[in-house]
Structure formats: structure tokens, C-alpha cells
Amino acid sequence: MDPALFANDLAEKPARLRALASSLRAVDPWAGLGGAPTSWLLLGMGSSHYANQVAAARLRARGVAAVAELAATDLLPTPTAASTVVAVSASGGSAETLHAVRRLREAGGDARFVALTNQPGTPLGELCDLTVDLGAGEERGGVASRSFQHTLALLMALEARLTGGPDVPTVLHQAAAASAHLLDTCDDWLPAMSAAALGPDGTHVVAPARRISSALQSALMLREGPRLPAVGCETADWSHVDVYLTKTTDYRLVLLAGSRWEPELLRWVRERGSTLVAVGAEVEGAALAVRYPHDDVDDVRLLTETLVCELLAADAWG
């Protein structure tokens, strides 16, 4: 793992997103599936599971039977001939994911297995019937940043195939413009972000349930790179599980905006004098608001907002 190479990986995000958009315009990466099955099981670990959780919830909301499970669990559902298992691993070699696929292969009869990976030709691909390439390129910094973003995008493309929307290439071009803006302007907001968000008791990140992957991945970036304490939480659930620390710690909160449940969180933050950074919206009482083009489009937020804490992590790590 290397902080300078991680920063370079982040700088490539806009170009990689634009290239993926062009690829999706030309070819449906999920075309090899043929007819749509009745149920979907998404498997992964770490940031792959973060992305899977959101993708499965989006599919369920549109009438598709889909669940996301940690590959390590002993309680995996048994697939049937009507099932497709999507095993997600950027490296294609996650031990838990390989083990889960082998287990389900033995139990699943005629279920279909798809490897969603950034490394075609890996052991995971050999175990599956179809491989879908993330197209994120080599992440020389050793941190799954672009591959996390591309996992969301490719699963969004699966959603589009199964349900007729969204228009993923358009969203990717918007996310590329948003990412480029954050990269180009980071000298303007990153010093203030570092001062406000990185406290002696760590950093807390919240996001709406429909984008919970953003909070979890943002916190992971601070833990994985600069090894700083950080926790991700859902915005509404924060008032049930995390609010208590605002009374006893120097609480630093990064709000990934867009939840209808923000008023209760903001009330506690104001009353306890906690430090708040808002991303994607202007929020009263925030020490800083980080904005970017198209931050009123929820799918663009999903694909873009983790870059804020990734740049924060890269700066602190470097």
C-alpha cells in the first residue's frame, strides 16, 4: 500500500468513469446471462459487500428478489435453478468469497454463478459460469477505491437490464464531472475538511440507508489508508446507536446529505456542540459544505461522494 499511488488512483477516477460509460453504451456486460432468473444472491466481503447491500436493496425496491450476504457467513441461502449468484471480489481471490462459491456450487444444482471482478482469469472466474469485468484498471495504491465505485456502477447496469433503468452511462458521465470538480478544487476545501473532520476521537460518517455504502466505504478509507479511527452509520439509525458519543467525545461528523431524517441528527449535533461537515448540500451550522456538480442527483451522489473522504484519507496518509 502506497499513499502517493493511492492519490494517483483517485486522480484517474474521472477518466475511468468516462471509459466505463463508453463501454456500457457499446456492450451490455450482463448480456451473457440470457433470460432473467427469479432471484439473486450477491456475495462479497469488505467494500464489495458495502456495494452489494445497496444494489440488492435497489433491486428489491423495483420488484426483483435480491439479497446481499457476507461471503463468510455460515447462513447462506441455498440457491436453486432459478437463482443467480453474483460473487464480487475486486482481486478475484478473496478467500471467503471463493469458499462460499465452492459451497454453493455443491449445494446449488443448476444455479448460475457470475464473477464480478477487476482481475479476469482469476480463481473466482474459473469457479463461475460468467465473468463481468469491473474495468477499474490496476489500483497501484493497494486500496479498493475505483473498483468499489465500478462495482456500484456495474450493479447499477444489472439493475438497468432487469428493470429498465437507470440510464447508467449518463449517470457515469455526471459522476465523472463531479469527481473531476472535487479533484480540481480540493486545495480549496481539503485543509478546512481535515481540520474539521479529523478529531482526537476519530471521524464519524453518516449517509441515508439507500446510500449506506458511502458512509461505510468513507470510514473504511480513513481506517485502511492513514489508519485513523472512523465509523460509518445510517443517518436515521445514528440517533439510536451513535448519538451517545456526542456527549462524551470531541465528536466530528461528516454528513453525506439527502436523508429525510437529518433534522433529528442535526438537533443533537447543535445541542451537543459537535463539529459537522456537510457533503452534497448546504447545512445550517456546518463548519464546511463540500459541493460538486450534480449533487442533487442521488445516483451521482452514490458514485461520487466517497471521493471526499478518499481525498481526506490520501492527504492524511501522505
GIWOTA-V754980 format. One record per pair of residues at least 4 apart in sequence whose C-alpha atoms are under 6 Angstrom apart, sorted by the first residue. I is the first residue (numbers start at 1). GAP is how many residues later the second one is. D is the distance in whole Angstrom. If there is no record, write none. Layout:
# GIWOTA-V754980
i: {I;I}
gap: {GAP;GAP}
d: {D;D}
This chain:
# GIWOTA-V754980
i: {1;1;2;3;3;5;5;6;7;14;14;14;17;17;18;21;21;24;37;37;38;39;39;39;40;40;40;40;41;41;41;41;42;42;42;43;43;43;43;43;43;44;44;44;44;44;44;45;45;48;50;51;51;52;52;53;56;56;56;59;60;60;60;71;71;71;72;79;79;80;80;81;81;83;84;84;84;85;86;86;86;87;88;89;90;90;91;92;92;92;92;101;104;113;113;114;114;114;114;115;115;115;116;117;117;118;118;121;125;134;136;136;144;147;149;150;159;160;160;160;175;175;175;178;178;180;182;186;193;194;197;198;201;202;202;203;203;204;204;204;204;205;205;205;205;206;206;206;206;206;206;206;207;207;207;207;207;207;208;208;208;208;209;212;213;214;214;215;216;218;218;219;219;219;220;221;221;222;222;222;223;223;223;226;234;236;238;239;245;246;251;252;253;254;254;254;255;256;257;257;268;269;269;276;276;277;277;277;278;279;279;280;280;282;295;300;301;307;309;313;314}
gap: {140;141;139;314;315;135;136;135;307;162;165;166;155;159;155;148;151;4;45;46;44;26;27;44;26;43;44;45;25;26;27;44;26;43;44;25;26;27;28;44;45;4;5;26;27;44;53;4;25;40;163;101;162;4;16;15;10;11;12;5;4;5;6;25;26;29;24;4;29;28;31;29;30;28;27;28;29;28;27;28;29;28;28;28;27;28;28;25;27;30;32;4;4;15;16;14;15;16;17;10;13;16;16;16;17;15;16;4;6;16;10;11;4;4;154;4;4;4;5;6;4;125;129;114;115;4;4;4;4;4;55;5;49;27;28;27;49;26;27;28;49;10;27;48;49;9;26;27;28;29;49;50;4;5;8;27;28;49;4;26;27;51;25;22;4;4;92;17;16;88;91;11;12;13;4;4;89;4;6;91;4;5;6;91;4;25;4;4;4;5;23;23;23;22;23;24;23;23;22;23;4;4;5;10;11;9;10;11;11;10;11;11;15;7;6;4;4;4;4;4;4}
d: {5;5;5;6;5;6;4;4;6;4;6;6;6;6;6;4;6;6;5;6;6;5;6;5;4;6;5;6;6;5;6;5;5;6;5;6;5;6;5;5;6;5;5;5;5;5;6;5;6;6;5;6;6;6;6;5;5;5;6;5;5;6;6;6;5;6;5;6;5;6;5;5;4;5;6;5;6;5;6;5;6;5;5;5;5;5;6;6;6;5;5;6;5;5;5;5;6;5;6;5;6;5;5;5;6;6;5;6;6;6;6;5;6;6;6;6;6;5;4;5;6;5;6;5;5;6;6;5;6;6;5;6;6;5;5;5;5;6;5;6;5;5;5;6;5;5;6;5;5;5;5;6;6;5;5;5;5;5;6;6;5;5;6;6;6;6;6;5;5;5;5;5;5;5;6;6;6;6;5;5;4;5;6;4;6;5;5;5;6;5;5;5;5;6;5;6;5;5;6;6;6;6;5;5;6;5;6;5;5;6;5;5;5;6;6;6;5;6;6;6;6}
